[in-house]
Amino acid sequence: MEALQSIFDYILGFGAAVFVPLILIIVGLIARMKFKDAFSSGLTLGLAFVGMGLVIGFMMDAMGPAARQFVDNTGIELTAIDGGWTSLATLAWAWPLAFFMFPIQIGINAIMLLINKTNTLNVDLWNVWGKILTAVLVIGVSGSVTLAFIVASLQIIIELKVADVNQKQIGELTQIPGVTSTHSMTLFGVFLYPLNRLLDFVPGLDRKIDADWLKERIGIFAENHVMGFIIGILLGVTAKYNIQEILILGVQAAAALTLFPMVAKLFMQALAPLSDAISEFMRKRFEGKELHIGLDWPIMAGCNEVWVTCIVLVPFTLMFAAFLPGNNVLPFAGIINLSFAVAALIVTGGNLLRMIILGVVTTPVFLYVATYFAPTITKLANDTGAITVPAGQLLSWSTLEYPVFRYVFANAANVVNGQFWGLVAAIIWMVLFVWYYKGMKKRSEMIEKNADKIA
């Protein structure tokens, strides 16, 4: 068993920037791509992942201190440290049974493809740590290892079904054919979908208000660099920075919003040839059968709406953290809430105004769930020794991915201890999932019809 774990640890140690491109090169060769073309596509995808990581890290480094300064200025003490996704990924891999999740994910995906229950081949295997973290949180609440694996397996199935119905919308937003996102953060869309439907009844919100719409209305002020500069300036003012620091933050935010779409073009450059090859391969050998490549969320990073929403939500997140009764988490490493923005982009079809409204409404959900799981996460850190948490403090993640799913199903597993409310909540969540699935499937059909008309 130790030898098997060592093999998986070694493979996953390559990280997404190496591991995912290697998988795609192999898939490309199977689809009869020339080696030079498959290699070029894979290498370009690796560059895209590295570039996106660098820009996100740059933005986090710029925004994080301003966020902390804002909370410090309020004088409110919050004892739960926000370690962000990297800290929780470290803890997830510290679980002794973590490596079992790797073959479980591959096996479930393979079976669902064979029995035609999904059209998505998930090559984003590095993000298996998200399922591991879900399992660990289930154990922390219920104490049941068996139910932890059951919930994680359910998550794998649901994320494939969500990836299927999201594919057309993601394709329309990114203009990258044949791909979808199997990142589980899209599961938050199940919670957002009914809220977005409520916005259908609000006058003025039925129009498409995205980055292009803003450019038509306010010109240069909607350009990435100008918008980033303005938002950075406002954040610096809320942090009570001096003039020099405010201007530096403004330029840094402008740089981040300018670089994101540039790096995102690499995803299209890498994936378009691969998608064409796979489509042709499937057409020749499996007539009528579609196959979509499931990838990490950065394939949507070229959508300006994601970054504008993330930055606009920063001051709201900080204000909620400071004044929300019962919150104990100080946002820092997770202050850029991609966990929300990616799901909201898909659910709203890139409607910027709706994304911001939904973000303001649901930000407390992230903070409360992060507060709820803080003792469990801290105990895991102390038990494994993977991360040192100072005495008297807790560890969490202010923008924990798909918080509703994890909170509901961790408590559903607590039925083994005689607690039944979580089971009821899980049933409600599954009903919402069916609603989401049917709604997005209908939207996919509309997108396909519109594409046929244009063609």
C-alpha positions as CSV (number, residue, x, y, z in Angstrom):
1,M,0.0,0.0,0.0
2,E,2.9,2.4,0.8
3,A,4.4,1.7,-2.6
4,L,1.1,2.5,-4.3
5,Q,0.8,5.7,-2.3
6,S,4.3,6.7,-3.2
7,I,3.5,6.2,-6.9
8,F,0.4,8.4,-6.7
9,D,2.3,11.0,-4.6
10,Y,5.0,11.1,-7.3
11,I,2.6,11.5,-10.2
12,L,0.6,14.2,-8.5
13,G,3.7,16.0,-7.4
14,F,4.1,17.2,-11.0
15,G,1.3,19.6,-10.4
16,A,-1.4,20.7,-12.8
17,A,1.0,22.6,-15.1
18,V,2.8,19.3,-16.0
19,F,0.4,16.5,-15.1
20,V,-2.7,17.8,-17.1
21,P,-0.7,18.6,-20.3
22,L,0.9,15.1,-20.2
23,I,-2.5,13.5,-20.1
24,L,-3.7,15.7,-23.0
25,I,-0.7,14.8,-25.1
26,I,-1.5,11.1,-24.6
27,V,-5.2,11.8,-25.5
28,G,-4.1,13.8,-28.5
29,L,-1.9,10.9,-29.8
30,I,-4.8,8.4,-29.3
31,A,-6.9,10.8,-31.4
32,R,-4.3,10.5,-34.2
33,M,-2.7,13.9,-33.7
34,K,0.8,14.3,-35.0
35,F,3.3,14.1,-32.2
36,K,4.6,17.7,-32.8
37,D,1.0,19.1,-32.7
38,A,0.1,17.1,-29.6
39,F,3.3,18.1,-27.9
40,S,2.9,21.8,-28.8
41,S,-0.7,21.8,-27.6
42,G,0.3,20.2,-24.3
43,L,3.2,22.5,-23.7
44,T,1.2,25.6,-24.5
45,L,-1.4,24.4,-22.0
46,G,1.3,24.0,-19.4
47,L,2.4,27.6,-20.1
48,A,-1.2,28.7,-19.7
49,F,-1.5,27.1,-16.2
50,V,1.9,28.5,-15.1
51,G,1.0,32.0,-16.4
52,M,-2.4,32.0,-14.8
53,G,-0.9,30.9,-11.5
54,L,1.7,33.7,-11.6
55,V,-0.9,36.4,-12.4
56,I,-3.3,35.1,-9.7
57,G,-0.4,35.0,-7.2
58,F,0.6,38.5,-8.1
59,M,-3.0,39.8,-7.6
60,M,-3.3,37.9,-4.2
61,D,0.0,39.4,-3.0
62,A,-1.3,42.9,-4.0
63,M,-4.8,42.6,-2.6
64,G,-4.1,40.6,0.5
65,P,-2.3,43.2,2.6
66,A,-4.9,45.8,1.7
67,A,-7.6,43.4,2.9
68,R,-5.8,42.7,6.2
69,Q,-5.2,46.4,6.7
70,F,-9.0,47.2,6.3
71,V,-10.0,44.6,8.9
72,D,-7.2,45.8,11.3
73,N,-8.6,49.4,10.9
74,T,-11.9,48.2,12.2
75,G,-10.3,47.0,15.5
76,I,-12.3,43.7,15.4
77,E,-10.4,40.5,16.4
78,L,-11.1,37.4,14.3
79,T,-9.3,34.3,15.5
80,A,-9.7,32.0,12.4
81,I,-6.8,32.4,10.0
82,D,-7.6,32.2,6.3
83,G,-5.1,29.8,4.8
84,G,-6.6,29.7,1.4
85,W,-6.8,26.7,-0.9
86,T,-3.1,25.8,-0.7
87,S,-3.3,25.2,3.0
88,L,-6.3,23.0,2.7
89,A,-4.9,21.1,-0.2
90,T,-1.8,20.3,2.0
91,L,-4.1,19.1,4.7
92,A,-6.2,17.0,2.3
93,W,-3.1,15.2,1.0
94,A,-2.0,14.5,4.6
95,W,-5.0,12.2,5.1
96,P,-3.6,8.6,5.2
97,L,-6.3,7.3,2.8
98,A,-6.1,10.2,0.4
99,F,-4.5,8.3,-2.5
100,F,-7.5,5.9,-2.7
101,M,-9.5,8.8,-4.2
102,F,-7.4,8.9,-7.3
103,P,-8.4,5.4,-8.7
104,I,-12.0,6.0,-7.4
105,Q,-12.3,9.2,-9.6
106,I,-10.8,7.5,-12.6
107,G,-13.0,4.4,-12.2
108,I,-16.3,6.3,-11.8
109,N,-15.5,8.5,-14.9
110,A,-14.6,5.4,-16.9
111,I,-17.8,3.5,-16.0
112,M,-20.0,6.5,-16.7
113,L,-18.4,6.9,-20.1
114,L,-18.9,3.2,-20.9
115,I,-22.6,3.2,-20.0
116,N,-23.2,6.6,-21.7
117,K,-24.0,8.5,-18.5
118,T,-21.6,11.3,-19.2
119,N,-19.9,12.8,-22.3
120,T,-17.0,14.3,-20.2
121,L,-13.5,12.8,-19.9
122,N,-12.1,14.4,-16.8
123,V,-8.4,15.0,-17.3
124,D,-8.2,17.4,-14.4
125,L,-7.0,14.7,-12.1
126,W,-4.7,16.9,-10.0
127,N,-7.8,18.5,-8.4
128,V,-8.8,15.2,-6.9
129,W,-7.7,16.8,-3.7
130,G,-11.1,18.6,-3.6
131,K,-12.8,15.3,-3.2
132,I,-10.3,14.3,-0.6
133,L,-11.0,17.5,1.4
134,T,-14.8,16.8,1.2
135,A,-14.2,13.3,2.6
136,V,-12.0,14.7,5.4
137,L,-14.7,17.3,6.3
138,V,-17.3,14.5,6.4
139,I,-15.2,12.5,8.8
140,G,-14.7,15.6,10.9
141,V,-18.4,16.0,11.3
142,S,-19.7,12.4,11.3
143,G,-16.6,10.3,12.2
144,S,-17.6,7.9,9.4
145,V,-14.9,6.9,6.9
146,T,-17.3,4.9,4.8
147,L,-19.8,7.8,4.4
148,A,-16.8,10.0,3.6
149,F,-16.0,7.9,0.5
150,I,-19.7,7.7,-0.4
151,V,-20.1,11.5,-0.3
152,A,-16.9,12.0,-2.3
153,S,-18.0,9.5,-4.9
154,L,-21.3,11.3,-5.2
155,Q,-19.4,14.5,-5.7
156,I,-17.5,12.9,-8.6
157,I,-20.7,11.8,-10.3
158,I,-22.4,15.2,-9.8
159,E,-19.4,17.2,-11.1
160,L,-19.4,15.1,-14.3
161,K,-23.2,15.7,-14.8
162,V,-22.7,19.4,-14.1
163,A,-19.8,19.5,-16.5
164,D,-22.0,17.9,-19.2
165,V,-24.8,20.5,-19.0
166,N,-22.4,23.4,-18.5
167,Q,-20.4,22.6,-21.7
168,K,-22.4,24.7,-24.2
169,Q,-22.5,27.7,-21.9
170,I,-18.7,27.5,-21.2
171,G,-18.1,27.1,-24.9
172,E,-20.1,30.2,-25.6
173,L,-18.3,32.2,-22.9
174,T,-14.8,31.1,-23.8
175,Q,-15.1,30.3,-27.5
176,I,-13.0,27.2,-26.8
177,P,-14.7,24.2,-28.5
178,G,-15.1,20.8,-27.0
179,V,-14.1,21.5,-23.5
180,T,-15.9,21.9,-20.2
181,S,-14.9,22.4,-16.5
182,T,-14.9,19.5,-14.1
183,H,-13.7,21.7,-11.2
184,S,-16.1,21.1,-8.3
185,M,-16.4,24.8,-7.6
186,T,-19.1,24.7,-10.4
187,L,-21.3,22.9,-7.9
188,F,-22.1,26.2,-6.2
189,G,-24.1,26.9,-9.2
190,V,-26.8,24.6,-7.8
191,F,-27.3,27.1,-5.0
192,L,-27.0,30.1,-7.2
193,Y,-29.4,28.9,-9.9
194,P,-32.7,29.6,-8.0
195,L,-31.4,32.9,-6.8
196,N,-30.6,33.9,-10.4
197,R,-34.1,32.8,-11.5
198,L,-35.5,35.2,-8.9
199,L,-33.5,38.0,-10.5
200,D,-35.5,37.3,-13.7
201,F,-38.4,39.1,-12.0
202,V,-36.4,42.2,-11.3
203,P,-36.9,45.0,-13.9
204,G,-33.7,45.8,-15.8
205,L,-31.9,42.6,-15.0
206,D,-33.1,40.7,-18.0
207,R,-30.6,42.4,-20.3
208,K,-27.1,41.1,-20.9
209,I,-24.8,43.4,-18.9
210,D,-21.3,42.1,-19.4
211,A,-17.9,43.7,-20.0
212,D,-18.6,44.4,-23.7
213,W,-21.9,46.1,-22.7
214,L,-20.0,48.3,-20.3
215,K,-17.5,49.3,-23.0
216,E,-20.3,50.4,-25.2
217,R,-21.7,52.6,-22.4
218,I,-18.7,54.1,-20.6
219,G,-15.9,53.6,-23.1
220,I,-12.4,53.7,-21.7
221,F,-13.6,53.3,-18.1
222,A,-14.6,49.8,-19.0
223,E,-11.2,48.9,-20.4
224,N,-9.5,46.2,-18.3
225,H,-6.5,48.4,-17.3
226,V,-8.6,51.4,-16.4
227,M,-11.3,49.4,-14.6
228,G,-8.5,47.6,-12.7
229,F,-6.8,50.8,-11.8
230,I,-10.1,52.4,-10.5
231,I,-11.0,49.3,-8.4
232,G,-7.5,49.1,-7.0
233,I,-7.6,52.8,-6.0
234,L,-10.9,52.3,-4.2
235,L,-9.6,49.3,-2.3
236,G,-6.5,51.2,-1.3
237,V,-8.7,54.1,0.0
238,T,-10.8,51.6,2.1
239,A,-7.6,50.3,3.6
240,K,-6.6,53.8,4.5
241,Y,-3.3,53.6,2.5
242,N,-1.3,56.7,1.8
243,I,-1.3,58.3,-1.7
244,Q,1.8,56.4,-2.8
245,E,0.5,53.0,-1.7
246,I,-3.0,53.7,-3.2
247,L,-1.4,54.5,-6.7
248,I,0.8,51.4,-6.5
249,L,-2.2,49.2,-5.7
250,G,-4.1,50.8,-8.5
251,V,-1.4,50.0,-11.1
252,Q,-1.0,46.5,-9.7
253,A,-4.7,45.8,-10.1
254,A,-4.7,47.3,-13.6
255,A,-1.8,45.0,-14.5
256,A,-3.6,41.9,-13.2
257,L,-6.8,42.7,-15.1
258,T,-4.8,43.4,-18.3
259,L,-2.7,40.2,-18.1
260,F,-5.6,37.7,-17.3
261,P,-7.1,37.8,-20.8
262,M,-3.7,37.7,-22.4
263,V,-2.8,34.5,-20.6
264,A,-6.2,33.0,-21.1
265,K,-5.7,33.2,-24.9
266,L,-3.0,30.4,-24.4
267,F,-5.8,28.0,-23.3
268,M,-7.7,28.6,-26.6
269,Q,-4.4,28.2,-28.5
270,A,-3.6,24.9,-26.8
271,L,-7.1,23.4,-26.7
272,A,-8.6,24.2,-30.1
273,P,-6.4,21.8,-32.1
274,L,-6.9,19.0,-29.5
275,S,-10.7,19.5,-29.5
276,D,-10.8,19.3,-33.3
277,A,-8.8,16.1,-33.3
278,I,-10.9,14.5,-30.7
279,S,-14.2,15.5,-32.4
280,E,-12.9,14.0,-35.7
281,F,-11.8,10.8,-33.9
282,M,-15.2,10.4,-32.3
283,R,-17.0,11.2,-35.5
284,K,-15.2,8.5,-37.4
285,R,-15.4,5.7,-34.7
286,F,-18.5,6.5,-32.7
287,E,-21.0,8.2,-34.9
288,G,-23.2,10.6,-32.9
289,K,-21.2,10.4,-29.8
290,E,-19.7,13.5,-28.3
291,L,-16.7,13.7,-26.0
292,H,-15.8,16.7,-24.0
293,I,-12.5,17.3,-22.2
294,G,-13.0,18.2,-18.6
295,L,-10.5,20.8,-17.4
296,D,-9.7,23.1,-14.5
297,W,-11.5,26.4,-14.1
298,P,-8.8,28.7,-15.7
299,I,-10.2,27.9,-19.2
300,M,-12.7,30.6,-18.2
301,A,-10.1,33.0,-16.9
302,G,-10.3,35.1,-20.1
303,C,-13.8,36.3,-19.1
304,N,-13.3,39.8,-17.7
305,E,-16.5,39.4,-15.7
306,V,-14.8,36.9,-13.4
307,W,-12.1,39.3,-12.3
308,V,-14.2,42.4,-12.1
309,T,-16.6,40.5,-9.9
310,C,-13.9,39.1,-7.7
311,I,-12.3,42.5,-7.1
312,V,-15.6,44.4,-6.6
313,L,-16.6,41.8,-3.9
314,V,-13.4,42.3,-1.9
315,P,-14.6,45.3,0.1
316,F,-18.0,43.6,0.7
317,T,-16.3,40.4,1.9
318,L,-14.2,42.5,4.3
319,M,-17.2,44.4,5.6
320,F,-19.2,41.2,6.1
321,A,-16.2,39.6,7.9
322,A,-15.9,42.6,10.2
323,F,-19.5,43.1,11.1
324,L,-21.4,39.8,10.4
325,P,-22.6,38.3,13.7
326,G,-21.1,34.9,14.3
327,N,-18.3,35.1,11.7
328,N,-14.8,34.2,13.0
329,V,-12.8,34.1,9.8
330,L,-10.4,36.9,8.7
331,P,-10.3,36.8,4.9
332,F,-6.7,36.9,3.6
333,A,-5.3,34.1,1.4
334,G,-8.8,33.4,0.0
335,I,-9.9,37.0,-0.4
336,I,-10.3,36.7,-4.2
337,N,-13.5,34.6,-4.3
338,L,-13.1,32.5,-7.4
339,S,-15.1,29.8,-5.7
340,F,-18.1,32.1,-6.3
341,A,-17.2,33.9,-9.5
342,V,-16.7,30.9,-11.7
343,A,-20.0,29.3,-10.8
344,A,-21.8,32.7,-11.1
345,L,-20.2,33.3,-14.6
346,I,-21.8,30.0,-15.8
347,V,-25.2,30.4,-14.1
348,T,-25.7,34.0,-15.2
349,G,-24.2,33.5,-18.7
350,G,-21.6,36.2,-17.9
351,N,-24.1,38.9,-16.7
352,L,-21.8,41.1,-14.7
353,L,-24.5,43.0,-12.7
354,R,-26.2,39.7,-11.7
355,M,-22.8,38.2,-10.7
356,I,-22.1,41.1,-8.4
357,I,-25.6,41.1,-6.9
358,L,-25.5,37.3,-6.3
359,G,-22.0,37.7,-4.9
360,V,-23.1,40.3,-2.3
361,V,-26.0,38.1,-1.3
362,T,-24.1,34.9,-0.9
363,T,-20.8,36.1,0.6
364,P,-22.1,35.5,4.1
365,V,-22.7,31.9,3.2
366,F,-19.0,31.4,2.5
367,L,-18.0,33.1,5.8
368,Y,-20.4,31.1,7.9
369,V,-19.5,27.8,6.4
370,A,-15.8,28.7,6.8
371,T,-16.4,29.5,10.5
372,Y,-18.4,26.2,10.9
373,F,-15.6,24.1,9.6
374,A,-12.7,26.0,11.2
375,P,-12.5,23.7,14.3
376,T,-12.5,20.6,12.1
377,I,-9.8,22.0,9.8
378,T,-7.7,23.1,12.8
379,K,-8.0,19.6,14.4
380,L,-6.9,18.0,11.1
381,A,-3.9,20.4,11.0
382,N,-2.9,19.5,14.6
383,D,-3.5,15.8,14.2
384,T,-1.4,15.5,11.0
385,G,1.2,18.1,11.9
386,A,1.1,19.2,8.2
387,I,0.5,22.9,9.2
388,T,1.3,24.6,12.5
389,V,-1.6,26.6,13.9
390,P,-0.7,29.0,16.7
391,A,-2.3,28.3,20.1
392,G,-5.6,30.1,20.6
393,Q,-6.2,30.4,16.8
394,L,-8.1,28.4,14.2
395,L,-7.4,27.6,10.6
396,S,-10.0,27.9,7.7
397,W,-10.6,29.1,4.2
398,S,-12.8,32.2,3.9
399,T,-14.0,31.3,0.4
400,L,-14.2,27.5,0.8
401,E,-15.2,26.0,-2.5
402,Y,-18.9,24.7,-3.0
403,P,-19.6,25.5,0.7
404,V,-23.3,24.5,0.6
405,F,-22.6,21.1,-0.8
406,R,-19.9,20.4,1.8
407,Y,-21.9,21.7,4.7
408,V,-25.1,19.9,3.8
409,F,-23.6,16.5,3.0
410,A,-21.1,16.5,5.9
411,N,-24.1,17.0,8.1
412,A,-26.2,14.4,6.1
413,A,-23.5,11.9,7.0
414,N,-24.0,12.8,10.7
415,V,-27.2,10.6,10.5
416,V,-25.0,7.8,11.9
417,N,-24.9,9.8,15.1
418,G,-28.7,10.3,15.2
419,Q,-28.8,13.8,13.6
420,F,-31.3,13.8,10.7
421,W,-31.7,17.4,9.7
422,G,-28.7,17.1,7.4
423,L,-30.3,14.3,5.5
424,V,-33.4,16.4,4.9
425,A,-31.1,19.2,3.7
426,A,-29.3,16.8,1.4
427,I,-32.6,15.8,-0.2
428,I,-33.5,19.5,-0.8
429,W,-30.0,20.0,-2.3
430,M,-30.6,17.1,-4.7
431,V,-33.9,18.6,-5.8
432,L,-32.2,21.9,-6.5
433,F,-29.5,19.9,-8.5
434,V,-32.2,18.3,-10.7
435,W,-33.7,21.8,-11.2
436,Y,-30.3,23.2,-12.1
437,Y,-29.5,20.2,-14.4
438,K,-32.8,20.6,-16.3
439,G,-32.5,24.4,-16.6
440,M,-28.9,24.3,-17.9
441,K,-29.8,21.5,-20.3
442,K,-32.6,23.6,-21.7
443,R,-30.2,26.6,-22.0
444,S,-27.6,24.3,-23.8
445,E,-30.3,23.4,-26.4
446,M,-31.0,27.1,-26.9
447,I,-27.3,27.9,-27.4
448,E,-27.0,25.1,-29.9
449,K,-30.0,26.3,-31.9
450,N,-28.7,29.9,-32.0
451,A,-25.3,28.6,-33.1
452,D,-27.0,26.6,-35.9
453,K,-28.9,29.7,-37.1
454,I,-25.7,31.8,-37.2
455,A,-23.9,29.0,-39.1
